[in-house]
Amino acid sequence: MQGRMQDGKLLVSSLLEYEAAVIAISHPRWQERSLLIVRLHAGRSVTRDEMLEYMAPRLAKWWLPDDVVFVENLPRTATGKVQKTKLRELFAQRATS
């Protein structure tokens, strides 16, 4: 199954049950690069490397996130949308190389 990153959403095979958000973080060379923030559902397990390896053949190289971070919860609005502004605040000091 093909996947793509569009409007901050990662669309991939349903092999794993998870929720994800993509935000831009500071990068010394490219100004900004993407950071994938993942909340795995109970009983699921995957590593950063496994996630990146799975995405590599399915996404254009420039769409691949530089890193993957796993969190217990994604901040949400009252209507259930992921609060990307909160995620940007939480990960503002994180820089990729």
N, C-alpha and C positions, 0 to 999 in steps of 0.2 A: 504494500500500500504506500502510495506516495505521500509526502508531507511537505508543508511549506510554512514559513513564518510570515504572517501578514497581520497588520494592525496589532502587533504585540501579542499575538496568540500563536502558539505552536500547535500545528495540526499534525498528529502522527498516528500510527497504528494504535489500536486499543489493547495492545499486549499488556501494558501496565495501566493501572488505574491511578491517575494523579491529576492534580490541578497545577497549572503553571502560569507564570506571568513573565514577560520579558521587559526589562527596563534598560535604558542607556546609562552607562557609568563612564567616568572620566578615563581617558586613555592618553598616555604621553605622546604617542605618535599620531593617532587618528582622531584625536579630540574626544570621541565617544565610541564605545563598543557595547555590544549587548551582553547582558547578564541574565541568565535563565534562573528563575526562582521557582522551585518545585516543592509542592506539598504532596507527598505520597499518601495514598489511602492506607488504612490499617491493614497490616499483614503483607504489605508490598515492600520490596527491597530492590534497590538499584544503586549503583555507584555513579559518581560523576563521569568517570571514564566510559562506563557502559552506555550512559545516556548520550555522550558525545559521539561515541563509536556508532551507535544506532542512527543518529541524525546525519552523520557525515555523508553517506551516499544518497541521502534523501533531500538534502538542502544544498543550495549554492554555497560555496565556501564563504563568501562574504556575509551570508545570513546566519552562519553558525555562531552561537554565542561563544564568547571567550571563556566563560566559566559557568558552572552550574552550582547553585547553592540550594541546600535542602532546608526547609523550615517546617515547623510544626503547624503553623497556621498562616494563612494569607489575610492581611487586614481587608475588611470589607465595609462597604457603605451600608446604609439602612436598607437599600434595595438589593444587596447581595453582590454588587460589583466589586472587583478587586480594586483597592485604593492604591494606585500606582504612585501617587504623591507620597504616601506613607512609606512605600517600599524605597523610593528614591531617597527619602530622608534617612532611612535605616542603613542604606548601603552607599551613602554619599561619600564616605571616606575610603571606600574600596576602589582601588585603581588596578587596572590590568596591565600586564607588561607585554 
